Amino acid sequence: MLASMRADAENALGTPVALPRRALAGSAAGKALEALTLAGLVLLVPRTLGPADYGAFAVGLAVATGIATATGIGGPALFARVLGPLDADDRRAHGRALVRRLGAVRAAVLTALVAITAVATALAPGSVSALQIGLVLAAAGMGTAATLLSQLALGLQRTLAWSLRYPLENGVIVVAAVVLYPLAGLDGALAAITVGAAAALALGAATAGRAIAGQACGAPHHVPPDVLRFARLQAGAGALTQTVHRGAAPACALFGAGAVATGHAAIAAGVAVAITYAVAQTTLVALPGAARALAEGNRNAAGTSLRRVASIAAVVVVPACLLLALMAEPLLATGLGDGFRDAAQPLRIALVAAALAPLWALSTQLAALRNRPEAVLQGAATGAVAFAIVAALSLPDGGASASTAAMLAGVTATIVGTFAALRRRPT
C-alpha cells in the first residue's frame, strides 16, 4: 500500500502544497487547552501531594503514559501516511483493518507486560502494593486503546477528536488527583491516572469508534506487508523514544537518587515532554496533505510543506523555552513552593531538549513521508543508547540534573541519528 503511494515523478512546476490552516489552528487551540491542563499537572498536583508522594505519582504516570505512548508512537504517522491520500470510504475501510491488526498486537504486548509485572510483584514484593501496580497497568491498557482510537481519528481527518484527547485526559487526572489524594493518599492519586485514561478512551469510542464497528462491504481483510513493516519499525522506535522522553524520573528511582530528586526530574522532564509532543502533534496535521501531494507526484512541495510547518513551530517554541529557562527558579518557587526550587537547574536542561522539538518532529515526519521507518528506528536506538550511557555514568550522584542531561543527550542523538539515516540511500 505504501509503495503504491510513492510517486517517482515530481511536479515540474513544484506547486506548493497549501497548509491545512484550519486543522493547524484547531490543533494549536487544542494544545493551548492542553497547556492549561498541564499547568495543573505540574502545579496543583505537586502542591497537593508534596515532593515525596509526587515523585511516586510521577513514576506511575510516566510508566502508564510511557507504555501507552510507546505502543502508539509511529501510529499517527502511519494512519496519516496510509489513510491521507484515500477517499472517505476507502479511508474508513483501511482504517478499520489497521485498527484491528494494530490493536491485536498492542493487546499482546500489554498482556505480556501484565504477566511480567505480576510475576515480579509476587517474587519480589516491595514498597509498591499490588493495588498500585494494578491501577498503573489499568491506566496503561486504557491509555493504549485511547491512543489507537485518537490516531484513527487523525487518519480519518477528525482533527478535533485528535486534538482533545490529551487535554481531556490531563484535565481529568488533575481534578481526580486533587479530590482523591486527601481521601486515599497515594492510592487515590494513582487512581486518578486510571480515571483520566478511562475518560480518554470514552472520547475515542464516541468519536472514532463508530468507524471500526462492523465490517463494511468491500473492506480489506488484511493489512499489506509493507504497511505491517512500517508499523513494526515505528513501534520499535516508539519504545526506544519513550526511554529518552520519559525515562528521567524512572532513572532517578532506578539508580537510587532519592524521592525528591525523582520528583524534580519528573517536573523538568514533564515540562519538556509536554512542549515536545505539543509541537509534534500540532505539526502532524500537515502530514496527510503532504502524503496526498506525494501521491500526486508533487514530491518537492510535499517535503517543503513539512519544513514550513516545523519552521513556524521553531519561531514560537525556541523563544518560549528560553524565556522559561530564564524564569525557571522564580516560577517554581512561586508555583510549587520553596521545596521545588532546586528543580530549576534540571528544568533548564530539559528545556534545551524541548527547544529541539521542531527538529525531532520534522525528522520523524519526513521519514514517514518517504516511507523510511528504519531511519526513525535507527535514530531512536542511537538516542536510547546515549541516554543510557549518560544516566549510568552520572546517576545517582548527579541527581535530577544528571537525569535531564541524559534526556538532552538522548534527544540530540535521536535527531542526529534520524537525519543521518535519511541521508543514506535505502537498501
N, C-alpha and C positions, 0 to 999 in steps of 0.2 A: 504493500500500500504506500509506504513512504517512498519507495523507489519510484513508483509511478507518478508521484507528485513532483519529482525533481524535474527541472527544466534545463535542458542543455543549451538552448538558445537564449540569448539575452535580448531584451527590447532595445532596438537600435537607438531609439530616442532617449532611453534612460528615464522614462516618465516617472516623476516622483510618486511615491505611494502616499496618499492622503492619510494623515494621522487620525486615529479614531478619537477626535476631540471629546465627543460626548462620553464615550467609555472611559477615557482618561480622566475627565472631570468627575465622573461618578466614582471611579476608583480612588481618586485623590480625596474626595469627600469622605469615602468610607475609611480611608487611612487617617483622616483628620479625626473622625469619630473614634477610631481605634486608639489614636494617640491619647485621647481623653481617658479611655478605659485603662490604658497602660499607665497613665499618670496615677490612677487609683491603685493599680497593681504595685507600683514602686513607691507610693507614698502612704496610702491608707493602710494597706496590708502590713508592711513592716512596722508602722507605728502601732498597729493593733497587736501584732504578735510579739514584738520585741526582737532584738538581734538574734538570740539563740534559736527560738522557735521558728523565726523567719528563715533561718538557714536550713532547718529540716524541711520546712514547707517548700523552699526554693528547690531543694534537691528532688522532692516528689514532683513538683511542677516541671522541672527540667526533664525528668525521666518520662513522665506521661506525654508531654508535648514533643519531646525528642523522638519517642517511638512513633507517635502519630505523624510527625513531620518527616522522619527518616523513611518510613514506608511510603510516604507520599511525594517525596522530592522527585522532581522529574515528571510527576504526573501532570501538573499544569502545562508544562511544555509539550508533553505527549498529547494531551487532549487538544490543546490549541493547534499543534502542528498537524495532527491527523484529521481533526474534525473541521478546522477552519476553512479549507478550500471546498467543502462539500455543501450541497444544498440542504434544506431543512430536514427533509425526510431521511436522506442518507445519513445526515448528522446524528439523528436520533437512533437509527438502526446501528450504526457503527459505535456510537456512544454506549448503547446497551451491551454490545458484545465486549467492549473494553472493560466496562464496569464489572461485568460478571467474571471475566477472566482475571482481572487485577484484584478484584475482591476476594476471589478464592485464594490467590497467592498470599495476599496480606493477612487473611484469616489464618492460613497455615503458619505464617511467621509469628503471629500473636499467640497461637496455641503453643508453639514451641517455647516462646518466652515465658508464658504462664507456667508450663511444666517445669522449666529450668528454675524459675523463681520459687515454685512450691517446694521442689527438692532441696534447694539451697536453704530455704527457711526452716525446713524440718531438720536438716543435718547440722545447721549452724545458727541456732536461734540467738538473737542479739537484742539490741535496744529497739529495733523496729518490730512492731507487732504484726501478726498475720492480718489483722483488720486494716492496718495502714497500707500494707503491701497490696491487699485486695482492692482498696479504694484507688490506689495509683494505677493498677493494672486495668480496672474497670474504666477509668478515665482514658487510658491509652487505647483501649478497644473501641470505645465510642468515638474518641477523637479520630481514630484511623478511619472509621466509617464516615464520619462527618467530612473529613478531608477529601475522601474519594468523591463524595457527592458534590462538594463545592468545586472540585476540579471538573467534574462533568458539567456543572453549571457554566463554568468558564468556556469549555469547549462548545457548549450549546449557545454561547454568547449571551447568557443571562448574567451579565456582569454585576448586577445589583446584588444577587444572592452570593456571588463570589466575594464581593467587597464587604458584605455584612457578616461573614462567617466569624472572623476573629474579633471584631468589636463586640458581637453578642456574647461569645464565649468568655472573653476577658471581663466584660461588664458583670456577667453573672457570677464569675469567680470572686470578684471584688466584693460584691454585695453579700454573697453567701459566706465568704470568709469572715467579714466583719460581724455578721449575725451569728454564725455557728461557733466561732472560736470562743467567745465568752461562755457558751453553753457546753461545749465538749472539748475544749482545748485543741491540741494539735490534731486529734482525730477529726474534729469539726472543720478545721482549716483544710485538711486533706480531702474531706468530703466535698468541700466547695469546688475543688478541681473536677471531681466527678460530676457535680451538678452542672458546671459550665460546659463540659464535654457533651452532656445529655442535651443541653439547650442547642448547641451547635448541630448535633445530629438531628434534632427535631426540625431545625431550619432547613437542613439539606433534604430531609424527607419531604418536607412541604413544598419545596421549590423544584429540585431536580429529580426527586424520587419517582415522580409520575412518569418521567421519560424512560425509565427502565422497567416499569411494571408491564408484565405481559410480554408477548412475542409478536411483534408486528410482522405483517406479511412481507416476505422478501428480505427480512433482516438476516444478516450473516450469522452463521452458527459457529464460526471460528474466527480467530484473530490471525492475520497473516504473520509468517515467521519474522519478517523484517520489523514489524511493529513489536513483536514479543522481544526481539533482541534489543530494540530501543528501550523498552520498558525495563528489562533486566539490568541493562547497564546504568540506566538512570537511577534505579532503585539502589544498586550498589554504591553509586556516587552519593546518593542521599544519605545512606547510613554513615558514610565517611565524613560527609559535610557536617552532619549533626555532632560528630565528635568535636569538631572545631568550634562550631557556633554555640553549642550548649554544654560543652564539656568543662568550662571553667569552674563552676561550683562543684560538680561531682569530683573533679580532680582534686580540689582542696580537701573534700571529705575523704577521698581515697588515700591521699598522701598524709593525712593527719594534720592538716594546717589549723584545725580548730573550727568550732561552730561560728564564731564571729567572723573569721576570715572567709568562711564559706558563704555567709550572708552577704558580706561586702562584695565578694566575687559575683554572687548571684545578681545583685543590683547592677553592677557595672556591665556584666555580660548581658543582662536583661535589656538594658537601655540600648546597647549596641545591636542586639538581635532584633529588637523592635524596629529600629531605624533600617536595618539591613533588609528585613522582609517587607517593610512598608515600601521601600524602593523597588524590590524585586516584584512584588505583587502588583504594584501600581503600573510599572512599565510593561508587565507581561501582557496587558490587554492589547498591546500593539502587535503581538506575535501572530494572532490569526490573520490579520490583514497582510502582514509580511509573507506568511505562508501562501496566501492566495496569490499575491504578486509573483512569488517564485514559481508557483504552478502555472501561471500565465506567461512565464518566460522573462519576467522583469527582475532578473537576479540582482543587479546592482542596486536598484531602487529599494528592493526588499531589505537588504542589509543596511542601506543608508537610513531607512526609517527607524530601525532599532537603535542606530548610533545617535540619531537626533533625539530620541526619547531619553537615552542614557545621558546625553549632554545636558538636557534640560534638568534632569534629576540631579546631576552633579552641581549645577549652579545653585540649587536650593540646599542640597544636603551638606556640602563641604563647609560653607559659612556657618550653617546651623551647628555642625559638630564643633567647629572652632569656638563659637560663642558658648556652647555648653561646657566645653573644656575649660575656658577661662573662668566660668562662674560655678565650677563644679562644687567647690567646698562650701560657699555660702548657700547654694541651692540645697545641698544635702543637709547642712545644719539646720536650715530653716524648715525644710520639708519633712525631715525624718528625726531631727534632734541631734544633739552632740554625739550620741553613741554611734552615729553613722558618718561622722566627719572624716574618719580615716579611710572611707571608701572613695575619697576624691581622687587619689592617685590611680587606683585601679580603673576608675571611671574614665579618666583622661586617656589612659592607654587603650581602653576598649573603644572610645570614640574615634581614635585613629583608624581602627578596624572598620567602624561604621562608615567613615568617610570614603572607604573603598567600595561601598555597596554598589554604586552605579557600574563600576568596572566588573564586579562579580556578576551582577545581573546581565550585563551585556555579553560577557563571555559564555554564560550558560545558554542565553537565548540565541546567540549566533551558532552555537553548537547544535541546538535543536533545529534551527532553520536549515542548516547544512546537512542534517541527518548525521551528525558526528557525536553520538553519545559517548563514544570511547574517549573523546577529548575531555569531557566533563569528569568521567571516572578517573582518568589519569591525573587531572588537576586535583580532584578531591583526595586521591591517595597521597599525592605529594603534600597536600595541606595537613592531612591527618598525621603523617609521619613527622612533619615539622612541629605540630602541636605536641605530640607525644614526647619528642626529644626535649623540647624546651621545658615542658612540665616536669619531666623526670629529673632534669638537671637542676631545676630551680626550686622545686617544692620539696618539703614543706617550709623551708626557711624563708623563702621569698613571699609567702602568704598570698593574699588576693592579687597583689600586683604581678606576681610571677604567673599566676594562672591566666590573667588577662594578657600578659605578654605572650604567653603560649598561644592564646587566641589570635592575637595580632600576627604572630609568625605563621600560624596556620592559614589565616585568611590571605595573607600576602602570597604564600607559597601556592595556594589553590588558584589564585588569579593568574600568576605567572605560569604555572603548570598547564592550565587550560588553554591560555593563548598560545603557548609554545606548541601544544599538541595540535591546535587548529592550524598552525603554520605548516605543519608537516603534511605531506600528501597522504591520503588514506591508502592503506594497503589492500 
